[in-house]
Amino acid sequence: MNYGTIKIPKGTVGYESVSGHKDWWYCDRESPREFPITAEAVHLDLWKNQGPYFVFKVPLCAFKPDKLFNKKQEYVTIWFHKEHIDEIINSKNA
């Protein structure tokens, strides 16, 4: 499954990544991140071990909108539960 690029609404909560078994990245449900602004997120569909949580690449500036970034665009990985992703997509199509 590839969700492609979706728009994550302000106030949505996702979870940061944590390194785990075999140094793979997993969803860390103890590290929630609330979106302070609406931002685009790109599904990293080639990452293994996805489901029911799926990982997305989000520009770091989405979480620090007041900070100026002079370097090349930096990203963070944020995980969302499948049901939450489907709600976001379905609300756009309503």
N, C-alpha and C positions, 0 to 999 in steps of 0.2 A: 504494500500500500504506500502510495506517495501522496501526501497532502499538498505538495507544492508550496506556494507562498500564500499565507493567509494574514489577515489583519487582526491583530489581537487588541481588543478594546481596553481602554483605560480601566483600571480596577481589577482586571483579571489576575488571578494568582496562578503562578507556575512554580516549578521547583528547579533548583540548581542541580548541577551534576556533581557526582562524587566518584572517585576512582575506587574500584573494587576488585573482585576476583579476576585474576590474570591481567590486572591493570586496565580493564575495560571501564568505560564510564557508565554510570547508572543514575537513575533518578534518586535524589536525596530528599525524601519527604519531610526531613527535619530542617530544610533550608528553603522555606517559601520565599517567593519574590513577587511583589505586587507591581503591576505595570502602572507607572505614574502618568503615562501618556499612551495614546493609541499608537501601535507600532507594527510594522510588517515583520513576519517571522517566516523563515524558510525551513521546511522540513528536511532533516538530514536522514533521508530514507535509507541510505546505505549503512547506517550504524546498525550493529547487531543488537539483539536482546531488547527489541522494542515491543511493547504491548503488555499490559494495557496502557502503559505510559509511552508517549512518543516524544522525541527530542527535536527541538527547533533551534536554529541559529538566529539570534536577535542582536541588532546593533547595540553595543554597550551604551551609546548615548541615549537610548530609550529609557534607561534607568537613571541617567544623570543628565537630564535635558538642559540644565543650566550651565554645565561644564563645557568648555570649548576643547575640542580634540584637534590637535595639530598633526597628529600622526595619521597614517593610513587607517581606515576604518577598523575598529576593534569590535569583536563579537563575544557574546556569552552564549552558553547553551542552556536552554530552559526546557523542561519536560512538562507535558500536559497529559492528563488522562484522556483516553479516547472519547469518553462521553462528553467531556468538556469541549474538546475540539469539534465534535459533531454539533454541539449546541451553538458554538460560534459560527460554524459554517451554515447551519440551518437558519440562524437568525438573520444572516445576510441574504438568504434566498427567500425569506418570508415576504 
